[in-house]
Structures are given as C-alpha cells and as structure tokens.
Amino acid sequence: MGQMNQEQIRQQQAREGKAPWHKFGPYVSDRQWGTVREDYSPDGNAWAYTTHDMARSLAYRWGEEGIGGICDDQQLLCLALGFWNGQDPILKERFFGLSGIEGNHGEDVKEVYYYLDNTPTHSYMEMLYKYPQHAFPYEWLVQENARRGRQKPEFELQDTSIFRQDRYFDIRLEYAKADPKDLLLLITVHNHGASEAPLHILPQLWFRNTWSWGYEAYKPELSATEDGHIRISHISLPALQLYCEQTAEQAAALLFCDNETNTERLYQSANTSAYYKDGIQDYVTRGTPETVNPAQTGTKAAAHYCVMVPPGESRMVRVRLAAPGLTEPFQDFAEIMHLRASEADAYYHDLHTEHASPDARLIQRQALAGMLWSKQFYYYDVSQWLDGDPAQPAPPPERQEGRNSKWRHLNNADIISMPDKWEYPWYAAWDLAFHTIALALVDADFAKKQLLLLTQDWYMQPNGQLPAYEWKLEDVNPPVQAYAAWRVYKMERKQEGKGDTVFLEKIFHRLLINFTWWVNRKDHDNRNLFQGGFLGLDNIGVFDRSASLPDGALMEQADATSWMAMFALNMMRISLELAKANPVYQEMASKFFEHFLYIAEAMTNVDEQHIDLWDEEDEFYYDVLKTSDDERIPLKVRSMVGLIPLFAVEVLDESTLQEVPHFVKRLNWFLDHRPNLARLVSRWQEPNSGQLHLLSLLRGHRMKMLLRRMLDEAEFLSEFGVRSLSRYHEQNPYVFQHKGSRSFTVAYEPGESSTDLFGGNSNWRGPIWFPVNFLLIESLQRFHYYYGDDFQVEYPTGSGHYSTLLQISEALTERLTKLFLRNEQGFRPALGEDKHLQTGPHCRDNLLFHEYFHAETGKGLGASHQTGWTGLIAKLLPHKHGN
C-alpha cells in the first residue's frame, strides 16, 4: 500500500485496538415492529402481533428503530430523529410501511430516503429524508395497496401526489466523529415549497429497555443540565452528554419520558409509568403537558426545536454527543464537520479509478454508503425468547413446538450487515456472504468478521447447519460462505500485499462442519444428488421446495447439487492455499477434489434406467422429482436452477500444483484408477498451452449449450442482465400434473409476482437478481482464463457475432451497470418511470439499490434499500483494488 489517507489510518487504529472508532455507528434498525423477535403470539403471526401503529407506544424487548439512528455497539444508548410538520396525526420518528400481510407484494416501506455517504469507521455519514409538508397519507397507502391486489404494481408514496408543487422538506442528516466518543450531528432542512412552512425537529435520546424483563434492576437515567443539555448516566457507558445548541433565534425545549410501554393505550391496562414511551410524541402533536416529566428526567428524552423555513431556504439544527465538560461545544463544529467530509472525499478518491466517469463514482460511493449504513445491532436469544422473561407473562405453550424451537442454542448480540434495515432487518446467510464481497472493497476486516460470525457455536447448529434467517432459522440457503471467504481473502491479499491465512484457516474448519452437514442431511439416497430445499429461490420452481412433498416424494435439485459442487471446489482451493504453509491441508484438498468428482458423476448419470439432471433433448439442467414408487420426472422449468452448474468451476495453474506434491500424487492415482470419473471433468488430463488445469461440471459442449440459452434474448438474456426465468415461458408456461393431481403452472413474470404461493414478495419468476448475475460473470471469467481467446460463442444467440467468454462477462457487466448509469435520455432505468425522480434537480443524483429489477424495463423492485447483494454494483464498477 502507498501512503494511507486519514480514514485508512483510523481503520488501522481500530484494527490494532488503539482507538474504538466502531464503538458508535448506524446500528439502529429502520424497523423493529413486525419482526419475529418481538412476536410472542401463539400462532407466530409476527406482522399482526406488533404493528406500526403500536410501535410508538411499545417498549421493545430485543432492539430499537429510528430515523437516521446511531447507537453504541451493544445498543444501550440510541440517538435518532423525530419530525412533525404540524399536519400529521403522529410524530414521524420511524419510517412507515406496509406489513407483509398488508402489501399487495409483501412488506414495503412507503417513504423516500437515501443513504448518501459513509466511511468504514463512520467518521462521516450522510443521509437524506424527504418529508411532506401535507399530512402523511397513512390510510390511503394501506387502503389502495389492499385494493390493488397482486396483479397490479405497488402504490407508492409518490403516487399520492404528496410531493406535488415540491411541498416537502429535504432533511439532510450528517454525522461526524471528532473522536471515537465525540459525535456531531448536523440537521439541515430545506423547504422546496413555495410557502413558508413550520417543522418540529427532535433529536431523541433513549436507552434500550434492559430493566423490565426481570434480569437486572439497574435503570439508567437521562436528565437536564442547567445550561440546556442532556446528561447521560449509564453504568456500562462512559460519561456522556448531548449538547443541544441553544441560541436566541433557535432554542430547544428539553422533553423527558420513559422508554416504557403505554399499556393503557395498547392493552387497556394501567400504566406502570406516568411518562410512557409515546409521551413526547403526545406532547408535541396533541399538546398534553402531563405526558412529559416536569422533573426533566427519564430514560427517553428529546431536544424539541421548532423552526419556520421560508420557501427555497434552509435552516440548521446542531447537537453533539460527547463527554461532559465542553465549554464551547459548537465552536469547532463546522470545522470538524467540513474536515471529516473532506476526508471522506479523499478516501473514496483513493478507491475510484481515474478513468471512471463521475456518474460511476457517484453510484459506487452511494452503494458502499448504503452497505455501511445497513449495519445493525442484532439481538436474539432464542431460549429466552421461547421461554419468556421472569418479569413478563409466560408465552403461550404453542411456542415450544413452533417457529425456531429447535434453535435454543442461538444467541445473537452483534453488529451484523442487514439485507435491508426496514424490509429485512435480520440477517440471511447467503445474502450476508455476498455483502462481504462488496464490504471488502472498503473494510475487509469487517467482512471477515461477518463471515466468521455465522459459523460460531452460538450461531451454527451443533450438527453444522447455518442459521438461514429469522423467520425460519432451519431453512436452507445456498452454501456460498466458502466462495465468499476465498473471494474476500483474495481481495484483501491484493489490497495489502498478503493474505490473512489465520482467517482462512479458521473459517475452513468451521465450514468443514457445515459441508459435512450438507452431505449427511441433504443427500437422501447417498447418491451425491442434493435436496437443498428453498435455497433462497422462492417460487422459481413448481413446488414449495422448503416443504415436504406429498407421498414421500423427493426432489433432486440441479441447483443444490451444483452449489455443493461449487462448495467442494471452494474448499479444495482454500485447502491448497493453506497447504503452502501446512502440508496437512493437501489431504483435505484431495478429499474435496474427489468429492467434487463424485458430484460431477451424479450430475451426469450414465445409467439408462435413471433420468439425469441434464436433459439431452432440451440440453439444459432440470430438477428431477423422484416419486415414492421410484418414478423420476424432470421438472422442465428453464430457470436459474439450470444455469447454476456454471458456478462450479476452478482453474489451477502449474505453479500452485508444484507446491502440493502429495495432492498431485493422490490426484493422479485417483484419476488413473477412476477413469469413469476423470472423463467427466473437462479436460483435466489435457493441460492447455499455459499449463492450466480446469475443474468444471461442464465439458465444452454442455457449457456452450447452456450459454446458447443464457445468451438468447428470447430466453434468459435481458437488456439489463440474465433473467431468473426464461422468457420462453411467457408463451409456453410449464404445467405439471401427475396422475390426476391438481396442476401447477410456472409462467414468466418479469417483475413483481402475481402469485402469493410462497409469500407476497416471492419474485423469482423472471426479474434480474444481482448475486447470481455476479456469479455468472465471475464464472465466465474463470472459464476464459482456461480456454483463452480461441474459445468463442455466439453473443447474443442468433446474432452471428462471436465473442470470447471474457468479452461476454464484460458485456454482462455493462448490462448490469446500465441499470444505474444515466443513459442518453438522462434516465436511470432502476429509478423507473417517475420523471421527478429521474430528472428533478433534487432527486436525480439520489440512488436506491433495490432487491431485484424488472427484466424488461430495469425498474427497481422489492426492498428499496437492499444494498446488501445489490451492493455488488460497487464491485462491478471500476476501482483501484480488490479484483
């Protein structure tokens, strides 16, 4: 590395334990209501047990939510924003959205906000919230989405015309750290409307409620100082104070209540506290002085500013969270804020390449900002959740056999990268693996810790299963952790000049247990054909693959089997790297090499009595349904399932093999004595002119046949990437019916799903998804590394134009990046057809990173702040390191 910039110096200080720069960060969720953690119902209906309407009055058990919130790394103290425009029925202190049972396409946040900037140590952070000046249309959004049904698109906040004539505030939040425990918050409000408008601004402090559950009696306290600030007293935190700027023109009233449930409002029973959680909101919106504590103490507090903002002008509010004793807390405020913003610019300047366009730099920086804003303190102790708390009513007995009841060992209390802090405020195993690849561009240390986290004993089952996600921990996600670990290792090695083999060895041993779980639990007939189940692909198939099939039927999955082949190759490659320092790992490399060959054989079964996963007639891979009477039925859906075999590819060079002679000796013996296996692997015994060796599920012919479909614009190839389902099924839906059973149909849908077969947000029937496209691109690059420029295929299919695999990978990258880059008409396809968002001077450079994208228009759909795996766009755009 060259000379470090200031942010890199802070990262090094944190890594070496010299300064706790990560003690405070954006670790507050955007939504806590409607989560499994807060659900104590007998039927497991989390969406109905805690709702948005309840949220302002309910003291949460497991975590906190807020707008632009920060907290410490154990979420003992939170700071977030509340707003009121004088028209709304409630204080805006959390983002509004529809629950999974309210939305016509599942859960959906109905707000407009953007994560604009962030650095790895959170030394500088910026976000933007667009708050209407009219009354927020809560009921309209609920009713219209319920009326529309699944056949129509979602009804968004912009569709209500609430932003007409620019009658809204741009509220810009900027945080800067003077030091690890000295945080500055600047709130800048700009009135875009034509008339002067009032806005109440409430920086709010509160303690997560740790005292109401019967484990500890200690209760922290917030209190007012004589000079108009808020004193913070918590036994587990350093002495802190929230300094609230008080001027003759702009003074703040300090309001206090308690982070306690308003039981009278929610449950019609007497309150235990006179000043409950929503006391401040009642005071501001209803003028009820009795709901805030006149003694100015409590466990929740706010500095209440009320500003009048003239049309076209801005007003600022400044607060500072720091140690007591600052005599002039705002004297150096502007200087520090400017300095940290400039250092953030310098940090990203060092990441961007010189030839990257300004637009590409903007996209990359906001994608990474979203990744860093999406960290969350995640707390979930399943044993306590199932049994209930000593000071609370016992949960219903149904819970003991209900959701997650077999995961009593799971006890999570960590900072974790979320898929989306509103729509998915819980980790998902395969999402998180892809997050780490984007995060490794800016914080490889955090990326490595995230990968290791899910393999710890208090996450992983003793049998080796990784937790999938909160709604169903025992579900199964694709085993991509080894791929991500190897990818992050290589990225850091390029950045630092050496790889972290300690990390690689740690995660190898943990993933060895997980690999064994897959082999023992998901290969029912011991044939190396796997039944992974759900695998994150929702309704891409004929049946719900996570549910038991009737009459003892099994499904041998092309994707599960291919993921396992990829897993084996990833573990082999990690073994070979570790074997450079420890020859013992050569034996492990042999084990995974051989296991890969057995899977390759199963994928190409030559027994004529069986139906292969490879269909010779269609020249495509399909799942095969095995009935109880041993009938095997291919499920001929042309989907991403059939392309996943492309992911299982590895290229070994002669220099690597020279360092592992025992592995080569075993490998040669095995291939000599198992010729039926050796011939299934593409040209292993035919090293090319560059002394490279290829391991792949696909020989050249099969790969070309898969690519022929994948690169066909009438099938998989979209203007914006590779579709998850072939467009062939638009005119030719696949219909399955067996022996008089009811029929099942799979048809192509380029955007939001019209069926709720597996949940309203199940949308795998056609749209563009980043993670699988990303893997396709990298697989093509590895194939090209072996085959070189002489190996060409038609691109697009039917065009008569032939390209190398590297050129095709670059073309697919271009199609994906085209989702975000402004085109010749000045539009970004991902932003959809809303001209205000596309070209409005206050919107055009604010980006959202959606969960998936309409395959024909490129419009972003699903979760709107899914910077998790869509954050991979940052890796696809030009950057100076990490390839």
C-alpha positions, 0 to 999 in steps of 0.5 A, spaced: 500 500 500 502 507 498 501 512 503 494 511 507 489 517 507 486 519 514 480 514 514 485 508 512 489 510 518 483 510 523 481 503 520 488 501 522 487 504 529 481 500 530 484 494 527 490 494 532 485 496 538 488 503 539 482 507 538 474 504 538 472 508 532 466 502 531 464 503 538 458 508 535 455 507 528 448 506 524 446 500 528 439 502 529 434 498 525 429 502 520 424 497 523 423 493 529 415 492 529 413 486 525 419 482 526 419 475 529 423 477 535 418 481 538 412 476 536 410 472 542 403 470 539 401 463 539 400 462 532 407 466 530 403 471 526 409 476 527 406 482 522 399 482 526 402 481 533 406 488 533 404 493 528 406 500 526 401 503 529 403 500 536 410 501 535 410 508 538 407 506 544 411 499 545 417 498 549 421 493 545 424 487 548 430 485 543 432 492 539 430 499 537 428 503 530 429 510 528 430 515 523 437 516 521 439 512 528 446 511 531 447 507 537 453 504 541 455 497 539 451 493 544 445 498 543 444 501 550 444 508 548 440 510 541 440 517 538 435 518 532 430 523 529 423 525 530 419 530 525 412 533 525 410 538 520 404 540 524 399 536 519 400 529 521 396 525 526 403 522 529 410 524 530 414 521 524 420 518 528 420 511 524 419 510 517 412 507 515 410 501 511 406 496 509 406 489 513 407 483 509 400 481 510 398 488 508 402 489 501 399 487 495 407 484 494 409 483 501 412 488 506 414 495 503 416 501 506 412 507 503 417 513 504 423 516 500 430 516 503 437 515 501 443 513 504 448 518 501 455 517 504 459 513 509 466 511 511 468 504 514 469 507 521 463 512 520 467 518 521 462 521 516 455 519 514 450 522 510 443 521 509 437 524 506 429 524 508 424 527 504 418 529 508 411 532 506 409 538 508 401 535 507 399 530 512 402 523 511 397 519 507 397 513 512 390 510 510 390 511 503 397 507 502 394 501 506 387 502 503 389 502 495 395 497 496 389 492 499 385 494 493 390 493 488 391 486 489 397 482 486 396 483 479 397 490 479 404 494 481 405 497 488 402 504 490 407 508 492 408 514 496 409 518 490 403 516 487 399 520 492 401 526 489 404 528 496 410 531 493 406 535 488 408 543 487 415 540 491 411 541 498 416 537 502 422 538 506 429 535 504 432 533 511 439 532 510 442 528 516 450 528 517 454 525 522 461 526 524 466 523 529 471 528 532 473 522 536 471 515 537 466 518 543 465 525 540 459 525 535 456 531 531 450 531 528 448 536 523 440 537 521 439 541 515 432 542 512 430 545 506 423 547 504 422 546 496 415 549 497 413 555 495 410 557 502 413 558 508 412 552 512 413 550 520 417 543 522 418 540 529 425 537 529 427 532 535 433 529 536 431 523 541 435 520 546 433 513 549 436 507 552 434 500 550 429 497 555 434 492 559 430 493 566 423 490 565 424 483 563 426 481 570 434 480 569 437 486 572 434 492 576 439 497 574 435 503 570 439 508 567 437 515 567 437 521 562 436 528 565 437 536 564 443 540 565 442 547 567 445 550 561 440 546 556 443 539 555 442 532 556 446 528 561 447 521 560 448 516 566 449 509 564 453 504 568 456 500 562 457 507 558 462 512 559 460 519 561 456 522 556 452 528 554 448 531 548 449 538 547 443 541 544 445 548 541 441 553 544 441 560 541 436 566 541 433 565 534 433 557 535 432 554 542 430 547 544 425 545 549 428 539 553 422 533 553 423 527 558 419 520 558 420 513 559 422 508 554 416 504 557 410 501 554 403 505 554 399 499 556 393 503 557 393 505 550 395 498 547 392 493 552 387 497 556 391 496 562 394 501 567 400 504 566 406 502 570 409 509 568 406 516 568 411 518 562 410 512 557 414 511 551 409 515 546 409 521 551 413 526 547 410 524 541 403 526 545 406 532 547 408 535 541 402 533 536 396 533 541 399 538 546 398 534 553 403 537 558 402 531 563 405 526 558 412 529 559 416 529 566 416 536 569 422 533 573 426 533 566 428 526 567 427 519 564 430 514 560 427 517 553 428 524 552 428 529 546 431 536 544 424 539 541 426 545 536 421 548 532 423 552 526 419 556 520 423 555 513 421 560 508 420 557 501 427 555 497 431 556 504 434 552 509 435 552 516 440 548 521 439 544 527 446 542 531 447 537 537 453 533 539 454 527 543 460 527 547 463 527 554 461 532 559 465 538 560 465 542 553 465 549 554 464 551 547 461 545 544 459 548 537 465 552 536 469 547 532 463 544 529 463 546 522 470 545 522 470 538 524 464 537 520 467 540 513 474 536 515 471 529 516 467 530 509 473 532 506 476 526 508 471 522 506 472 525 499 479 523 499 478 516 501 473 514 496 478 518 491 483 513 493 478 507 491 475 510 484 479 509 478 481 515 474 478 513 468 471 512 471 466 517 469 463 521 475 456 518 474 460 511 476 463 514 482 457 517 484 453 510 484 459 506 487 460 511 493 452 511 494 452 503 494 458 502 499 454 508 503 448 504 503 452 497 505 455 501 511 449 504 513 445 497 513 449 495 519 445 493 525 445 491 532 442 484 532 439 481 538 436 474 539 436 469 544 432 464 542 431 460 549 429 466 552 425 468 547 421 461 547 421 461 554 419 468 556 422 473 561 421 472 569 418 479 569 413 478 563 407 473 562 409 466 560 408 465 552 403 461 550 405 453 550 404 453 542 411 456 542 415 450 544 413 446 538 413 452 533 417 457 529 425 456 531 424 451 537 429 447 535 434 453 535 435 454 543 442 454 542 442 461 538 444 467 541 445 473 537 448 480 540 452 483 534 453 488 529 451 484 523 450 487 515 442 487 514 439 485 507 435 491 508 434 495 515 426 496 514 424 490 509 429 485 512 432 487 518 435 480 520 440 477 517 440 471 511 446 467 510 447 467 503 445 474 502 450 476 508 456 472 504 455 476 498 455 483 502 462 481 504 464 481 497 462 488 496 464 490 504 471 488 502 472 493 497 472 498 503 473 494 510 475 487 509 476 486 516 469 487 517 467 482 512 471 477 515 468 478 521 461 477 518 463 471 515 466 468 521 460 470 525 455 465 522 459 459 523 460 460 531 457 455 536 452 460 538 450 461 531 451 454 527 447 448 529 451 443 533 450 438 527 453 444 522 447 447 519 447 455 518 442 459 521 438 461 514 434 467 517 429 469 522 423 467 520 425 460 519 432 459 522 432 451 519 431 453 512 436 452 507 440 457 503 445 456 498 452 454 501 456 460 498 460 462 505 466 458 502 466 462 495 465 468 499 471 467 504 476 465 498 473 471 494 474 476 500 481 473 502 483 474 495 481 481 495 484 483 501 491 479 499 491 484 493 489 490 497 495 489 502 500 485 499 498 478 503 493 474 505 490 473 512 491 465 512 489 465 520 482 467 517 482 462 512 484 457 516 479 458 521 473 459 517 475 452 513 474 448 519 468 451 521 465 450 514 468 443 514 462 442 519 457 445 515 459 441 508 459 435 512 452 437 514 450 438 507 452 431 505 449 427 511 442 431 511 441 433 504 443 427 500 437 422 501 439 416 497 447 417 498 447 418 491 451 425 491 444 428 488 442 434 493 435 436 496 437 443 498 430 445 499 428 453 498 435 455 497 433 462 497 429 461 490 422 462 492 417 460 487 422 459 481 420 452 481 413 448 481 413 446 488 414 449 495 421 446 495 422 448 503 416 443 504 415 436 504 412 433 498 406 429 498 407 421 498 414 421 500 416 424 494 423 427 493 426 432 489 433 432 486 435 439 485 440 441 479 441 447 483 443 444 490 447 439 487 451 444 483 452 449 489 455 443 493 459 442 487 461 449 487 462 448 495 467 442 494 471 446 489 471 452 494 474 448 499 479 444 495 482 451 493 482 454 500 485 447 502 491 448 497 492 455 499 493 453 506 497 447 504 503 452 502 504 453 509 501 446 512 502 440 508 496 437 512 491 441 508 493 437 501 489 431 504 483 435 505 484 438 498 484 431 495 478 429 499 474 435 496 477 434 489 474 427 489 468 429 492 467 434 487 468 428 482 463 424 485 458 430 484 460 431 477 458 423 476 451 424 479 450 430 475 451 426 469 448 419 470 450 414 465 445 409 467 439 408 462 434 406 467 435 413 471 433 420 468 439 425 469 439 432 471 441 434 464 436 433 459 439 431 452 433 433 448 432 440 451 440 440 453 439 444 459 439 442 467 432 440 470 430 438 477 428 431 477 422 429 482 423 422 484 416 419 486 415 414 492 414 408 487 421 410 484 418 414 478 423 420 476 420 426 472 424 432 470 421 438 472 422 442 465 422 449 468 428 453 464 430 457 470 436 459 474 436 452 477 439 450 470 444 455 469 447 454 476 452 448 474 456 454 471 458 456 478 462 450 479 468 451 476 476 452 478 482 453 474 489 451 477 495 453 474 502 449 474 505 453 479 500 452 485 500 444 483 508 444 484 507 446 491 502 440 493 506 434 491 502 429 495 495 432 492 498 431 485 500 424 487 493 422 490 490 426 484 493 422 479 492 415 482 485 417 483 484 419 476 488 413 473 484 408 477 477 412 476 477 413 469 469 413 469 470 419 473 476 423 470 472 423 463 467 427 466 471 433 468 473 437 462 479 436 460 483 435 466 488 430 463 489 435 457 493 441 460 492 447 455 498 451 452 499 455 459 499 449 463 492 450 466 488 445 469 480 446 469 475 443 474 468 444 471 461 440 471 461 442 464 465 439 458 465 444 452 459 442 449 454 442 455 457 449 457 456 452 450 449 449 450 447 452 456 450 459 454 446 458 447 440 459 452 443 464 457 445 468 451 438 468 447 434 474 448 428 470 447 430 466 453 434 468 459 438 474 456 435 481 458 437 488 456 439 489 463 442 482 465 440 474 465 433 473 467 431 468 473 426 465 468 426 464 461 422 468 457 420 462 453 415 461 458 411 467 457 408 463 451 409 456 453 408 456 461 410 449 464 404 445 467 405 439 471 400 434 473 401 427 475 396 422 475 390 426 476 393 431 481 391 438 481 396 442 476 401 447 477 403 452 472 410 456 472 409 462 467 414 468 466 413 474 470 418 479 469 417 483 475 413 483 481 409 476 482 402 475 481 402 469 485 402 469 493 404 461 493 410 462 497 409 469 500 407 476 497 414 478 495 416 471 492 419 474 485 423 469 482 419 468 476 423 472 471 426 479 474 434 480 474 437 478 481 444 481 482 448 475 486 447 470 481 448 475 475 455 476 479 456 469 479 455 468 472 460 473 470 465 471 475 464 464 472 465 466 465 471 469 467 474 463 470 472 459 464 476 464 459 482 464 463 482 456 461 480 456 454 483 463 452 481 467 446 480 461 441 474 459 445 468 463 442 460 463 442 455 466 439 453 473 443 447 474 443 444 467 440 442 468 433 446 474 432 452 471 428 457 475 432 462 471 436 465 473 442 470 470 447 467 468 454 471 474 457 468 479 452 461 476 454 462 477 462 464 484 460 458 485 456 454 482 462 457 487 466 455 493 462 448 490 462 448 490 469 451 497 470 446 500 465 441 499 470 444 505 474 448 509 469 444 515 466 443 513 459 442 518 453 435 520 455 438 522 462 434 516 465 436 511 470 432 505 468 432 502 476 429 509 478 423 507 473 418 511 470 417 517 475 420 523 471 421 527 478 425 522 480 429 521 474 430 528 472 428 533 478 434 537 480 433 534 487 432 527 486 436 525 480 443 524 483 439 520 489 440 512 488 436 506 491 439 499 490 433 495 490 432 487 491 431 485 484 429 489 477 424 488 472 427 484 466 424 488 461 424 495 463 430 495 469 425 498 474 427 497 481 423 492 485 422 489 492 426 492 498 428 499 496 434 499 500 437 492 499 444 494 498 446 488 501 447 483 494 445 489 490 451 492 493 455 488 488 454 494 483 460 497 487 464 491 485 462 491 478 464 498 477 471 500 476 476 501 482 483 501 484 483 494 488 480 488 490 479 484 483 
